[in-house]
Amino acid sequence: MNIPNLLSLSRILAIPVFFYFYGRGMPIPAFGILVASLLTDFLDGWLARRLHQETELGALLDPVADKVQVLAYFGYLGFVAGILPWWVAAIYYARNLSQLLAVPILVWWLKKPFKVKPQWLAKVATGLSFVLIPMFFFSYFYDQDGGSIMQAQLVLLVVSLALEVYIFATYWPRLYAIAQGRHDTFE
């Protein structure tokens, strides 16, 4: 366990802390925890490279933390609170849950080792998700009249959903190739 890996793990541990404050009507600490945990996604990778602490565990833990965050937050927004339509949350769930399940399926069940080297498109998709999450949780703070910020939020959501669908569709052939032993890296 090194500093970047601890930061990745802290992102997962921050989820129930966020919901504790959010559920008790304490938006300022909830917002701070949410934004800090989402920004930590960029910090852990940067520190791993800067401190020469890149590890196989970190290469797996970072995307797992991404997926767990997206599942928790979009799941709440779409399936619990109804802030988003359920089908929007379902698109995020389809991509992120299927990718999260690759770990136990490939490593534990099929005994197929693999690497994770996300390409820029996947990073953009995750980054957009991380921008949208606080926007949807705290939209009542910044745009009471449904103005330009809400329109920008809608545009970002449409772009994000398109990326999620594309990544989901291209993920399955790669999963199959890794399961067949013809490839060893998710890109």
Protein Blocks (a to p, Z undefined) as FASTA:
>chain_A
ZZklmmmmmmmmmmmmmmmmmmnopaklmmmmmmmmmmmmmmmmmmmmmnopacfklmmm
mmmmmmmmmmmmmmmmmmmnomacfklmmmmmmmmmmmmmmmmmmmmmnopacdddddfk
lmmmmmmmmmmmmmmmmmmmmomnopaklmmmmmmmmmmmmmmmmmmmmmmmmmmmmmno
pacbdZZ
